[in-house]
């Protein structure tokens, strides 16, 4: 069976592969998310804790805990997934911390 190429019978499969790879690189570069690090996660955690304390003081302690709970749950879920994928504990905890609290760098 002969492959059908847009260029016809004289198409160069290697050139087509290079064009395809170049297009994928351009697409990935356009969709790239800014790199988020541990420093950004520290700042995010600080803001979440500050918001939780302020809401706890001015509204109710239970409501302040509700501000912190989703971030803690997200951290635990990402940590569990990373461990199930076979990552070491330290690397999994670092990834989970950045995912849960590094959101600030995206703004």
Short mmCIF file of the C-alpha atoms (twelve columns), coordinates in Angstrom:
data_MODEL
# 
_entry.id   MODEL 
# 
loop_
_atom_site.group_PDB 
_atom_site.id 
_atom_site.type_symbol 
_atom_site.label_atom_id 
_atom_site.label_alt_id 
_atom_site.label_comp_id 
_atom_site.label_asym_id 
_atom_site.label_seq_id 
_atom_site.Cartn_x 
_atom_site.Cartn_y 
_atom_site.Cartn_z 
_atom_site.pdbx_PDB_model_num 
ATOM 1   C CA . UNK A 1   0.000   0.000  0.000  1 
ATOM 2   C CA . UNK A 2   1.377   3.386  -0.979 1 
ATOM 3   C CA . UNK A 3   1.125   6.360  1.395  1 
ATOM 4   C CA . UNK A 4   -0.780  9.381  0.167  1 
ATOM 5   C CA . UNK A 5   1.157   12.597 0.773  1 
ATOM 6   C CA . UNK A 6   -0.196  16.103 0.189  1 
ATOM 7   C CA . UNK A 7   2.788   16.778 -2.085 1 
ATOM 8   C CA . UNK A 8   2.038   13.763 -4.282 1 
ATOM 9   C CA . UNK A 9   4.208   10.763 -5.148 1 
ATOM 10  C CA . UNK A 10  7.524   12.612 -4.767 1 
ATOM 11  C CA . UNK A 11  6.933   13.650 -1.158 1 
ATOM 12  C CA . UNK A 12  9.855   13.403 1.217  1 
ATOM 13  C CA . UNK A 13  8.691   11.707 4.454  1 
ATOM 14  C CA . UNK A 14  11.628  13.149 6.390  1 
ATOM 15  C CA . UNK A 15  10.763  16.714 5.317  1 
ATOM 16  C CA . UNK A 16  7.142   16.122 6.282  1 
ATOM 17  C CA . UNK A 17  8.244   14.879 9.712  1 
ATOM 18  C CA . UNK A 18  10.454  17.966 10.181 1 
ATOM 19  C CA . UNK A 19  7.559   20.274 9.259  1 
ATOM 20  C CA . UNK A 20  5.290   18.423 11.661 1 
ATOM 21  C CA . UNK A 21  7.815   18.671 14.518 1 
ATOM 22  C CA . UNK A 22  8.383   22.375 13.829 1 
ATOM 23  C CA . UNK A 23  4.627   22.999 13.922 1 
ATOM 24  C CA . UNK A 24  4.332   21.161 17.238 1 
ATOM 25  C CA . UNK A 25  7.191   23.204 18.719 1 
ATOM 26  C CA . UNK A 26  5.508   26.436 17.641 1 
ATOM 27  C CA . UNK A 27  2.231   25.283 19.143 1 
ATOM 28  C CA . UNK A 28  3.863   24.302 22.458 1 
ATOM 29  C CA . UNK A 29  5.731   27.614 22.638 1 
ATOM 30  C CA . UNK A 30  2.469   29.494 22.170 1 
ATOM 31  C CA . UNK A 31  0.721   27.527 24.908 1 
ATOM 32  C CA . UNK A 32  3.562   27.592 27.418 1 
ATOM 33  C CA . UNK A 33  2.649   28.409 31.002 1 
ATOM 34  C CA . UNK A 34  5.142   30.538 32.889 1 
ATOM 35  C CA . UNK A 35  7.446   28.438 35.018 1 
ATOM 36  C CA . UNK A 36  6.327   28.289 38.613 1 
ATOM 37  C CA . UNK A 37  8.837   27.613 41.363 1 
ATOM 38  C CA . UNK A 38  8.998   26.992 45.075 1 
ATOM 39  C CA . UNK A 39  9.328   30.716 45.831 1 
ATOM 40  C CA . UNK A 40  6.011   31.336 44.085 1 
ATOM 41  C CA . UNK A 41  4.474   28.491 46.076 1 
ATOM 42  C CA . UNK A 42  5.761   30.023 49.337 1 
ATOM 43  C CA . UNK A 43  4.090   33.303 48.445 1 
ATOM 44  C CA . UNK A 44  0.867   31.510 47.487 1 
ATOM 45  C CA . UNK A 45  0.851   29.576 50.752 1 
ATOM 46  C CA . UNK A 46  1.418   32.805 52.668 1 
ATOM 47  C CA . UNK A 47  -1.520  34.471 50.947 1 
ATOM 48  C CA . UNK A 48  -3.781  31.493 51.558 1 
ATOM 49  C CA . UNK A 49  -2.802  31.405 55.234 1 
ATOM 50  C CA . UNK A 50  -3.292  35.170 55.565 1 
ATOM 51  C CA . UNK A 51  -6.717  34.988 53.946 1 
ATOM 52  C CA . UNK A 52  -7.660  32.030 56.138 1 
ATOM 53  C CA . UNK A 53  -6.604  33.825 59.332 1 
ATOM 54  C CA . UNK A 54  -8.356  37.056 58.364 1 
ATOM 55  C CA . UNK A 55  -11.581 35.266 57.489 1 
ATOM 56  C CA . UNK A 56  -11.279 33.208 60.669 1 
ATOM 57  C CA . UNK A 57  -10.862 36.328 62.814 1 
ATOM 58  C CA . UNK A 58  -13.519 38.490 61.185 1 
ATOM 59  C CA . UNK A 59  -16.131 35.871 60.258 1 
ATOM 60  C CA . UNK A 60  -15.678 32.585 62.090 1 
ATOM 61  C CA . UNK A 61  -12.848 30.128 62.655 1 
ATOM 62  C CA . UNK A 62  -14.744 27.408 60.783 1 
ATOM 63  C CA . UNK A 63  -15.098 29.627 57.729 1 
ATOM 64  C CA . UNK A 64  -11.383 30.424 57.909 1 
ATOM 65  C CA . UNK A 65  -10.678 26.705 57.823 1 
ATOM 66  C CA . UNK A 66  -12.913 26.411 54.762 1 
ATOM 67  C CA . UNK A 67  -10.624 28.843 52.944 1 
ATOM 68  C CA . UNK A 68  -7.583  26.651 53.604 1 
ATOM 69  C CA . UNK A 69  -9.246  23.246 53.116 1 
ATOM 70  C CA . UNK A 70  -9.431  23.155 49.287 1 
ATOM 71  C CA . UNK A 71  -5.736  23.952 48.940 1 
ATOM 72  C CA . UNK A 72  -4.808  21.301 51.474 1 
ATOM 73  C CA . UNK A 73  -7.023  18.787 49.705 1 
ATOM 74  C CA . UNK A 74  -5.474  19.663 46.350 1 
ATOM 75  C CA . UNK A 75  -2.010  19.198 47.848 1 
ATOM 76  C CA . UNK A 76  -2.927  15.750 49.200 1 
ATOM 77  C CA . UNK A 77  -4.529  14.625 45.937 1 
ATOM 78  C CA . UNK A 78  -1.548  15.693 43.838 1 
ATOM 79  C CA . UNK A 79  0.830   14.103 46.354 1 
ATOM 80  C CA . UNK A 80  -1.076  10.806 46.185 1 
ATOM 81  C CA . UNK A 81  -1.119  10.829 42.384 1 
ATOM 82  C CA . UNK A 82  2.603   11.573 42.207 1 
ATOM 83  C CA . UNK A 83  3.391   8.763  44.643 1 
ATOM 84  C CA . UNK A 84  1.191   6.337  42.696 1 
ATOM 85  C CA . UNK A 85  3.142   7.257  39.573 1 
ATOM 86  C CA . UNK A 86  6.294   6.132  41.373 1 
ATOM 87  C CA . UNK A 87  7.975   9.444  42.199 1 
ATOM 88  C CA . UNK A 88  10.125  9.717  45.295 1 
ATOM 89  C CA . UNK A 89  8.513   11.293 48.358 1 
ATOM 90  C CA . UNK A 90  10.595  14.487 48.227 1 
ATOM 91  C CA . UNK A 91  9.981   15.051 44.505 1 
ATOM 92  C CA . UNK A 92  6.291   14.242 44.873 1 
ATOM 93  C CA . UNK A 93  5.901   16.637 47.815 1 
ATOM 94  C CA . UNK A 94  7.706   19.413 45.930 1 
ATOM 95  C CA . UNK A 95  5.487   18.960 42.864 1 
ATOM 96  C CA . UNK A 96  2.331   18.852 44.965 1 
ATOM 97  C CA . UNK A 97  3.388   21.988 46.857 1 
ATOM 98  C CA . UNK A 98  4.029   23.885 43.629 1 
ATOM 99  C CA . UNK A 99  0.736   22.772 42.084 1 
ATOM 100 C CA . UNK A 100 -1.328  23.567 45.174 1 
ATOM 101 C CA . UNK A 101 0.210   26.914 46.084 1 
ATOM 102 C CA . UNK A 102 2.197   28.112 43.072 1 
ATOM 103 C CA . UNK A 103 -0.885  29.472 41.321 1 
ATOM 104 C CA . UNK A 104 0.139   33.022 42.253 1 
ATOM 105 C CA . UNK A 105 2.842   33.098 39.568 1 
ATOM 106 C CA . UNK A 106 0.189   32.772 36.875 1 
ATOM 107 C CA . UNK A 107 -1.192  36.240 37.649 1 
# 
